[in-house]
Amino acid sequence: MEILHDMRTEGVSLDLETLSIVLDSFVRAHRVLKAIQMFGNVEEFGLKCNTECLNVLLQCMCCRSHVGTANSFLNSVKGKVPFDCMMYNVIIDRWSKLGRVSETESVLKAMLVDEFSPDYLTFSKLLKGLGRASQIHDAVEIFEHMKEKGYVLDTRNYNAMIFNSISVGDFDGCMKYYKSMLSNNCDPDVITYTKLIVAFLKTRKVANALEFFDEMLNRGLIPYTGTVISFLEHLCSSSPPYAAMLIYKKARKVGCRVSLSAYKLLLMRLSRFGKCGMLLSMWDEMQECDYSSNMEVYEYVINGLCNIVQLEFS
């Protein structure tokens, strides 16, 4: 607050980014009332108490799991601040993530009463929420209703249905929505492929997982660093390192940065199976990426050499 007062003294106006930092700081410290008071006083710092500022406050509260307070506050300022579709989507998103279907439906009804039409974001969040609440049948009905009413279905809507199918082990349904997605010229994203690949790896359908990994790369989608290690963790937990090495090499080839944790995981697996040549090559590549070797890494290398009775190198 001292810095904000200094800004005002120096004639520097508050912007939405700074407001977000300030409000989030209060909410994170469980001083939600202080954040609400700050919203009411933004005009002192050069902002208007408008739709954009209210959205910032709601997002901060919902991201910190104060969705009930955010919902109540939104109702309390109705008629005082102009509403938009985004406000309802923010609240619906958080209730959906908690699997609270009744609360989600209440916000959706309020949205319709206030004459705001649900958009693709609204529906994707609703579909995910129904999935988390294990109400897959209801999600299917809503999805089919959207198609009948001519809603433009986007990647997030299809992703929600793919994820819902995966959650109940329905791989036929999962592939149905994936193929429908492609036939309707809706492009899968990294999240689509990540969920599919992990699902197949969990059920030890490695060939299917590798096929989707190749398809992802062929579409020019680069996996995130954290995504790659999630693939490797599943592969290294139950099988020889061959498939894990395929993922690693292809990921590096397309420019994905491999984390130190991923290198350690691969070194451990290669060490266990006595793959000396691959182990030493992996160690070199790790160091080329500016990762330092620690005691754990040296243990993997030495154990790998010992496993093939090359004690003279250890």
TORKOL-4160 file (C-alpha; in steps of 0.2 Angstrom, whole numbers, padded with zeros to 4 digits, m for minus):
314
<pt num="1" X="0000" Y="0000" Z="0000"/>
<pt num="2" X="0015" Y="0012" Z="0003"/>
<pt num="3" X="0021" Y="0009" Z="m0014"/>
<pt num="4" X="0004" Y="0012" Z="m0021"/>
<pt num="5" X="0003" Y="0029" Z="m0012"/>
<pt num="6" X="0020" Y="0033" Z="m0018"/>
<pt num="7" X="0014" Y="0029" Z="m0036"/>
<pt num="8" X="m0001" Y="0041" Z="m0034"/>
<pt num="9" X="0010" Y="0055" Z="m0027"/>
<pt num="10" X="0022" Y="0053" Z="m0042"/>
<pt num="11" X="0007" Y="0053" Z="m0054"/>
<pt num="12" X="0009" Y="0035" Z="m0059"/>
<pt num="13" X="m0008" Y="0027" Z="m0063"/>
<pt num="14" X="m0012" Y="0010" Z="m0058"/>
<pt num="15" X="m0015" Y="m0003" Z="m0072"/>
<pt num="16" X="m0024" Y="m0019" Z="m0072"/>
<pt num="17" X="m0008" Y="m0029" Z="m0071"/>
<pt num="18" X="m0002" Y="m0020" Z="m0055"/>
<pt num="19" X="m0020" Y="m0022" Z="m0048"/>
<pt num="20" X="m0019" Y="m0040" Z="m0051"/>
<pt num="21" X="m0003" Y="m0042" Z="m0042"/>
<pt num="22" X="m0010" Y="m0031" Z="m0027"/>
<pt num="23" X="m0026" Y="m0040" Z="m0026"/>
<pt num="24" X="m0018" Y="m0058" Z="m0027"/>
<pt num="25" X="m0006" Y="m0053" Z="m0014"/>
<pt num="26" X="m0020" Y="m0049" Z="m0002"/>
<pt num="27" X="m0031" Y="m0065" Z="m0007"/>
<pt num="28" X="m0015" Y="m0076" Z="m0005"/>
<pt num="29" X="m0013" Y="m0069" Z="0013"/>
<pt num="30" X="m0031" Y="m0074" Z="0016"/>
<pt num="31" X="m0035" Y="m0055" Z="0017"/>
<pt num="32" X="m0050" Y="m0057" Z="0005"/>
<pt num="33" X="m0060" Y="m0042" Z="0013"/>
<pt num="34" X="m0044" Y="m0031" Z="0011"/>
<pt num="35" X="m0044" Y="m0036" Z="m0008"/>
<pt num="36" X="m0063" Y="m0032" Z="m0009"/>
<pt num="37" X="m0060" Y="m0015" Z="m0001"/>
<pt num="38" X="m0045" Y="m0011" Z="m0013"/>
<pt num="39" X="m0057" Y="m0015" Z="m0027"/>
<pt num="40" X="m0069" Y="m0002" Z="m0020"/>
<pt num="41" X="m0055" Y="0011" Z="m0019"/>
<pt num="42" X="m0047" Y="0009" Z="m0036"/>
<pt num="43" X="m0052" Y="0026" Z="m0042"/>
<pt num="44" X="m0040" Y="0034" Z="m0029"/>
<pt num="45" X="m0026" Y="0026" Z="m0039"/>
<pt num="46" X="m0032" Y="0031" Z="m0057"/>
<pt num="47" X="m0043" Y="0016" Z="m0061"/>
<pt num="48" X="m0062" Y="0015" Z="m0063"/>
<pt num="49" X="m0072" Y="0003" Z="m0053"/>
<pt num="50" X="m0078" Y="m0006" Z="m0069"/>
<pt num="51" X="m0080" Y="m0023" Z="m0077"/>
<pt num="52" X="m0062" Y="m0025" Z="m0081"/>
<pt num="53" X="m0057" Y="m0022" Z="m0063"/>
<pt num="54" X="m0071" Y="m0033" Z="m0056"/>
<pt num="55" X="m0065" Y="m0047" Z="m0067"/>
<pt num="56" X="m0047" Y="m0046" Z="m0060"/>
<pt num="57" X="m0054" Y="m0047" Z="m0042"/>
<pt num="58" X="m0065" Y="m0062" Z="m0047"/>
<pt num="59" X="m0050" Y="m0071" Z="m0055"/>
<pt num="60" X="m0039" Y="m0068" Z="m0040"/>
<pt num="61" X="m0052" Y="m0075" Z="m0028"/>
<pt num="62" X="m0056" Y="m0090" Z="m0038"/>
<pt num="63" X="m0038" Y="m0095" Z="m0042"/>
<pt num="64" X="m0035" Y="m0095" Z="m0023"/>
<pt num="65" X="m0050" Y="m0106" Z="m0020"/>
<pt num="66" X="m0062" Y="m0092" Z="m0013"/>
<pt num="67" X="m0075" Y="m0096" Z="m0026"/>
<pt num="68" X="m0089" Y="m0095" Z="m0013"/>
<pt num="69" X="m0084" Y="m0077" Z="m0008"/>
<pt num="70" X="m0082" Y="m0072" Z="m0026"/>
<pt num="71" X="m0099" Y="m0079" Z="m0031"/>
<pt num="72" X="m0107" Y="m0070" Z="m0017"/>
<pt num="73" X="m0098" Y="m0053" Z="m0021"/>
<pt num="74" X="m0103" Y="m0055" Z="m0039"/>
<pt num="75" X="m0121" Y="m0056" Z="m0034"/>
<pt num="76" X="m0119" Y="m0041" Z="m0022"/>
<pt num="77" X="m0113" Y="m0029" Z="m0035"/>
<pt num="78" X="m0126" Y="m0033" Z="m0048"/>
<pt num="79" X="m0133" Y="m0017" Z="m0055"/>
<pt num="80" X="m0118" Y="m0007" Z="m0049"/>
<pt num="81" X="m0105" Y="m0013" Z="m0061"/>
<pt num="82" X="m0108" Y="m0019" Z="m0079"/>
<pt num="83" X="m0107" Y="m0038" Z="m0080"/>
<pt num="84" X="m0100" Y="m0048" Z="m0095"/>
<pt num="85" X="m0099" Y="m0066" Z="m0100"/>
<pt num="86" X="m0081" Y="m0068" Z="m0093"/>
<pt num="87" X="m0087" Y="m0065" Z="m0075"/>
<pt num="88" X="m0099" Y="m0080" Z="m0076"/>
<pt num="89" X="m0085" Y="m0090" Z="m0084"/>
<pt num="90" X="m0073" Y="m0087" Z="m0071"/>
<pt num="91" X="m0085" Y="m0093" Z="m0057"/>
<pt num="92" X="m0091" Y="m0108" Z="m0067"/>
<pt num="93" X="m0073" Y="m0113" Z="m0071"/>
<pt num="94" X="m0069" Y="m0114" Z="m0052"/>
<pt num="95" X="m0085" Y="m0123" Z="m0047"/>
<pt num="96" X="m0082" Y="m0135" Z="m0061"/>
<pt num="97" X="m0065" Y="m0139" Z="m0056"/>
<pt num="98" X="m0071" Y="m0143" Z="m0038"/>
<pt num="99" X="m0085" Y="m0154" Z="m0046"/>
<pt num="100" X="m0099" Y="m0144" Z="m0038"/>
<pt num="101" X="m0112" Y="m0146" Z="m0052"/>
<pt num="102" X="m0127" Y="m0138" Z="m0042"/>
<pt num="103" X="m0117" Y="m0122" Z="m0039"/>
<pt num="104" X="m0111" Y="m0122" Z="m0058"/>
<pt num="105" X="m0129" Y="m0124" Z="m0064"/>
<pt num="106" X="m0135" Y="m0110" Z="m0052"/>
<pt num="107" X="m0122" Y="m0098" Z="m0060"/>
<pt num="108" X="m0127" Y="m0104" Z="m0077"/>
<pt num="109" X="m0145" Y="m0100" Z="m0074"/>
<pt num="110" X="m0140" Y="m0083" Z="m0067"/>
<pt num="111" X="m0130" Y="m0080" Z="m0083"/>
<pt num="112" X="m0146" Y="m0084" Z="m0094"/>
<pt num="113" X="m0157" Y="m0073" Z="m0083"/>
<pt num="114" X="m0145" Y="m0059" Z="m0086"/>
<pt num="115" X="m0147" Y="m0062" Z="m0104"/>
<pt num="116" X="m0129" Y="m0068" Z="m0107"/>
<pt num="117" X="m0127" Y="m0082" Z="m0120"/>
<pt num="118" X="m0115" Y="m0096" Z="m0114"/>
<pt num="119" X="m0100" Y="m0097" Z="m0126"/>
<pt num="120" X="m0088" Y="m0111" Z="m0130"/>
<pt num="121" X="m0078" Y="m0107" Z="m0114"/>
<pt num="122" X="m0094" Y="m0109" Z="m0103"/>
<pt num="123" X="m0098" Y="m0126" Z="m0111"/>
<pt num="124" X="m0081" Y="m0133" Z="m0110"/>
<pt num="125" X="m0080" Y="m0129" Z="m0091"/>
<pt num="126" X="m0097" Y="m0136" Z="m0088"/>
<pt num="127" X="m0093" Y="m0152" Z="m0098"/>
<pt num="128" X="m0077" Y="m0154" Z="m0087"/>
<pt num="129" X="m0086" Y="m0151" Z="m0071"/>
<pt num="130" X="m0099" Y="m0164" Z="m0075"/>
<pt num="131" X="m0085" Y="m0176" Z="m0079"/>
<pt num="132" X="m0076" Y="m0173" Z="m0062"/>
<pt num="133" X="m0093" Y="m0176" Z="m0054"/>
<pt num="134" X="m0094" Y="m0193" Z="m0064"/>
<pt num="135" X="m0110" Y="m0187" Z="m0073"/>
<pt num="136" X="m0103" Y="m0192" Z="m0089"/>
<pt num="137" X="m0121" Y="m0196" Z="m0097"/>
<pt num="138" X="m0126" Y="m0178" Z="m0093"/>
<pt num="139" X="m0110" Y="m0171" Z="m0101"/>
<pt num="140" X="m0114" Y="m0182" Z="m0117"/>
<pt num="141" X="m0132" Y="m0175" Z="m0117"/>
<pt num="142" X="m0126" Y="m0157" Z="m0116"/>
<pt num="143" X="m0112" Y="m0160" Z="m0130"/>
<pt num="144" X="m0125" Y="m0167" Z="m0142"/>
<pt num="145" X="m0137" Y="m0153" Z="m0138"/>
<pt num="146" X="m0123" Y="m0141" Z="m0143"/>
<pt num="147" X="m0121" Y="m0150" Z="m0159"/>
<pt num="148" X="m0140" Y="m0150" Z="m0163"/>
<pt num="149" X="m0141" Y="m0131" Z="m0159"/>
<pt num="150" X="m0127" Y="m0127" Z="m0171"/>
<pt num="151" X="m0114" Y="m0121" Z="m0158"/>
<pt num="152" X="m0097" Y="m0120" Z="m0165"/>
<pt num="153" X="m0087" Y="m0133" Z="m0156"/>
<pt num="154" X="m0069" Y="m0129" Z="m0152"/>
<pt num="155" X="m0054" Y="m0139" Z="m0146"/>
<pt num="156" X="m0058" Y="m0136" Z="m0127"/>
<pt num="157" X="m0076" Y="m0144" Z="m0130"/>
<pt num="158" X="m0069" Y="m0159" Z="m0138"/>
<pt num="159" X="m0055" Y="m0160" Z="m0125"/>
<pt num="160" X="m0067" Y="m0160" Z="m0111"/>
<pt num="161" X="m0077" Y="m0175" Z="m0119"/>
<pt num="162" X="m0060" Y="m0184" Z="m0122"/>
<pt num="163" X="m0055" Y="m0182" Z="m0104"/>
<pt num="164" X="m0072" Y="m0187" Z="m0098"/>
<pt num="165" X="m0071" Y="m0203" Z="m0108"/>
<pt num="166" X="m0053" Y="m0207" Z="m0102"/>
<pt num="167" X="m0058" Y="m0204" Z="m0084"/>
<pt num="168" X="m0070" Y="m0219" Z="m0085"/>
<pt num="169" X="m0059" Y="m0230" Z="m0095"/>
<pt num="170" X="m0070" Y="m0228" Z="m0111"/>
<pt num="171" X="m0056" Y="m0228" Z="m0124"/>
<pt num="172" X="m0069" Y="m0231" Z="m0138"/>
<pt num="173" X="m0078" Y="m0216" Z="m0133"/>
<pt num="174" X="m0062" Y="m0207" Z="m0132"/>
<pt num="175" X="m0057" Y="m0211" Z="m0149"/>
<pt num="176" X="m0074" Y="m0207" Z="m0156"/>
<pt num="177" X="m0073" Y="m0189" Z="m0150"/>
<pt num="178" X="m0055" Y="m0188" Z="m0156"/>
<pt num="179" X="m0060" Y="m0193" Z="m0173"/>
<pt num="180" X="m0075" Y="m0182" Z="m0173"/>
<pt num="181" X="m0063" Y="m0168" Z="m0168"/>
<pt num="182" X="m0053" Y="m0171" Z="m0184"/>
<pt num="183" X="m0067" Y="m0173" Z="m0196"/>
<pt num="184" X="m0074" Y="m0157" Z="m0190"/>
<pt num="185" X="m0058" Y="m0148" Z="m0194"/>
<pt num="186" X="m0055" Y="m0144" Z="m0176"/>
<pt num="187" X="m0036" Y="m0145" Z="m0172"/>
<pt num="188" X="m0030" Y="m0155" Z="m0157"/>
<pt num="189" X="m0018" Y="m0146" Z="m0146"/>
<pt num="190" X="m0004" Y="m0151" Z="m0134"/>
<pt num="191" X="m0016" Y="m0154" Z="m0120"/>
<pt num="192" X="m0026" Y="m0166" Z="m0131"/>
<pt num="193" X="m0011" Y="m0177" Z="m0135"/>
<pt num="194" X="m0004" Y="m0176" Z="m0118"/>
<pt num="195" X="m0020" Y="m0183" Z="m0110"/>
<pt num="196" X="m0021" Y="m0196" Z="m0124"/>
<pt num="197" X="m0003" Y="m0202" Z="m0122"/>
<pt num="198" X="m0003" Y="m0203" Z="m0103"/>
<pt num="199" X="m0020" Y="m0212" Z="m0104"/>
<pt num="200" X="m0012" Y="m0225" Z="m0115"/>
<pt num="201" X="0004" Y="m0226" Z="m0106"/>
<pt num="202" X="m0006" Y="m0229" Z="m0089"/>
<pt num="203" X="m0014" Y="m0244" Z="m0097"/>
<pt num="204" X="0002" Y="m0250" Z="m0105"/>
<pt num="205" X="m0003" Y="m0247" Z="m0123"/>
<pt num="206" X="0014" Y="m0241" Z="m0127"/>
<pt num="207" X="0012" Y="m0243" Z="m0146"/>
<pt num="208" X="m0004" Y="m0232" Z="m0146"/>
<pt num="209" X="0005" Y="m0219" Z="m0135"/>
<pt num="210" X="0020" Y="m0218" Z="m0147"/>
<pt num="211" X="0008" Y="m0216" Z="m0162"/>
<pt num="212" X="0000" Y="m0201" Z="m0154"/>
<pt num="213" X="0017" Y="m0194" Z="m0149"/>
<pt num="214" X="0022" Y="m0195" Z="m0167"/>
<pt num="215" X="0006" Y="m0187" Z="m0173"/>
<pt num="216" X="0008" Y="m0173" Z="m0161"/>
<pt num="217" X="0026" Y="m0169" Z="m0167"/>
<pt num="218" X="0020" Y="m0171" Z="m0186"/>
<pt num="219" X="0007" Y="m0157" Z="m0182"/>
<pt num="220" X="0021" Y="m0146" Z="m0176"/>
<pt num="221" X="0016" Y="m0146" Z="m0158"/>
<pt num="222" X="0031" Y="m0146" Z="m0146"/>
<pt num="223" X="0028" Y="m0155" Z="m0129"/>
<pt num="224" X="0032" Y="m0145" Z="m0113"/>
<pt num="225" X="0047" Y="m0150" Z="m0103"/>
<pt num="226" X="0036" Y="m0156" Z="m0089"/>
<pt num="227" X="0025" Y="m0166" Z="m0101"/>
<pt num="228" X="0040" Y="m0176" Z="m0108"/>
<pt num="229" X="0045" Y="m0181" Z="m0090"/>
<pt num="230" X="0028" Y="m0187" Z="m0087"/>
<pt num="231" X="0029" Y="m0198" Z="m0102"/>
<pt num="232" X="0046" Y="m0205" Z="m0096"/>
<pt num="233" X="0040" Y="m0208" Z="m0079"/>
<pt num="234" X="0026" Y="m0220" Z="m0085"/>
<pt num="235" X="0038" Y="m0229" Z="m0097"/>
<pt num="236" X="0052" Y="m0231" Z="m0085"/>
<pt num="237" X="0041" Y="m0238" Z="m0071"/>
<pt num="238" X="0036" Y="m0254" Z="m0080"/>
<pt num="239" X="0047" Y="m0258" Z="m0096"/>
<pt num="240" X="0064" Y="m0258" Z="m0103"/>
<pt num="241" X="0071" Y="m0241" Z="m0109"/>
<pt num="242" X="0068" Y="m0243" Z="m0127"/>
<pt num="243" X="0052" Y="m0233" Z="m0129"/>
<pt num="244" X="0058" Y="m0220" Z="m0116"/>
<pt num="245" X="0073" Y="m0217" Z="m0127"/>
<pt num="246" X="0062" Y="m0215" Z="m0143"/>
<pt num="247" X="0052" Y="m0202" Z="m0134"/>
<pt num="248" X="0068" Y="m0193" Z="m0128"/>
<pt num="249" X="0077" Y="m0193" Z="m0145"/>
<pt num="250" X="0061" Y="m0187" Z="m0154"/>
<pt num="251" X="0058" Y="m0173" Z="m0141"/>
<pt num="252" X="0076" Y="m0167" Z="m0142"/>
<pt num="253" X="0075" Y="m0167" Z="m0161"/>
<pt num="254" X="0061" Y="m0155" Z="m0162"/>
<pt num="255" X="0069" Y="m0143" Z="m0149"/>
<pt num="256" X="0061" Y="m0148" Z="m0133"/>
<pt num="257" X="0072" Y="m0145" Z="m0118"/>
<pt num="258" X="0074" Y="m0160" Z="m0107"/>
<pt num="259" X="0074" Y="m0157" Z="m0089"/>
<pt num="260" X="0088" Y="m0163" Z="m0077"/>
<pt num="261" X="0075" Y="m0175" Z="m0068"/>
<pt num="262" X="0072" Y="m0183" Z="m0085"/>
<pt num="263" X="0090" Y="m0186" Z="m0088"/>
<pt num="264" X="0092" Y="m0194" Z="m0071"/>
<pt num="265" X="0077" Y="m0205" Z="m0074"/>
<pt num="266" X="0084" Y="m0211" Z="m0091"/>
<pt num="267" X="0101" Y="m0214" Z="m0083"/>
<pt num="268" X="0094" Y="m0224" Z="m0069"/>
<pt num="269" X="0084" Y="m0235" Z="m0081"/>
<pt num="270" X="0099" Y="m0237" Z="m0093"/>
<pt num="271" X="0110" Y="m0241" Z="m0078"/>
<pt num="272" X="0098" Y="m0255" Z="m0072"/>
<pt num="273" X="0097" Y="m0263" Z="m0089"/>
<pt num="274" X="0116" Y="m0262" Z="m0091"/>
<pt num="275" X="0115" Y="m0252" Z="m0107"/>
<pt num="276" X="0133" Y="m0245" Z="m0106"/>
<pt num="277" X="0135" Y="m0237" Z="m0123"/>
<pt num="278" X="0118" Y="m0228" Z="m0122"/>
<pt num="279" X="0121" Y="m0223" Z="m0104"/>
<pt num="280" X="0138" Y="m0215" Z="m0108"/>
<pt num="281" X="0130" Y="m0206" Z="m0123"/>
<pt num="282" X="0116" Y="m0200" Z="m0112"/>
<pt num="283" X="0128" Y="m0193" Z="m0099"/>
<pt num="284" X="0137" Y="m0184" Z="m0112"/>
<pt num="285" X="0121" Y="m0176" Z="m0119"/>
<pt num="286" X="0116" Y="m0171" Z="m0102"/>
<pt num="287" X="0132" Y="m0162" Z="m0099"/>
<pt num="288" X="0131" Y="m0154" Z="m0116"/>
<pt num="289" X="0114" Y="m0146" Z="m0110"/>
<pt num="290" X="0124" Y="m0138" Z="m0096"/>
<pt num="291" X="0118" Y="m0149" Z="m0082"/>
<pt num="292" X="0131" Y="m0153" Z="m0069"/>
<pt num="293" X="0133" Y="m0171" Z="m0063"/>
<pt num="294" X="0130" Y="m0174" Z="m0044"/>
<pt num="295" X="0132" Y="m0189" Z="m0033"/>
<pt num="296" X="0116" Y="m0197" Z="m0039"/>
<pt num="297" X="0121" Y="m0196" Z="m0057"/>
<pt num="298" X="0138" Y="m0204" Z="m0054"/>
<pt num="299" X="0130" Y="m0218" Z="m0045"/>
<pt num="300" X="0119" Y="m0222" Z="m0060"/>
<pt num="301" X="0134" Y="m0222" Z="m0071"/>
<pt num="302" X="0145" Y="m0232" Z="m0060"/>
<pt num="303" X="0131" Y="m0245" Z="m0056"/>
<pt num="304" X="0128" Y="m0246" Z="m0075"/>
<pt num="305" X="0146" Y="m0250" Z="m0078"/>
<pt num="306" X="0146" Y="m0263" Z="m0064"/>
<pt num="307" X="0131" Y="m0271" Z="m0071"/>
<pt num="308" X="0140" Y="m0276" Z="m0087"/>
<pt num="309" X="0156" Y="m0281" Z="m0077"/>
<pt num="310" X="0166" Y="m0266" Z="m0083"/>
<pt num="311" X="0174" Y="m0263" Z="m0066"/>
<pt num="312" X="0190" Y="m0256" Z="m0073"/>
<pt num="313" X="0180" Y="m0241" Z="m0080"/>
<pt num="314" X="0172" Y="m0238" Z="m0063"/>
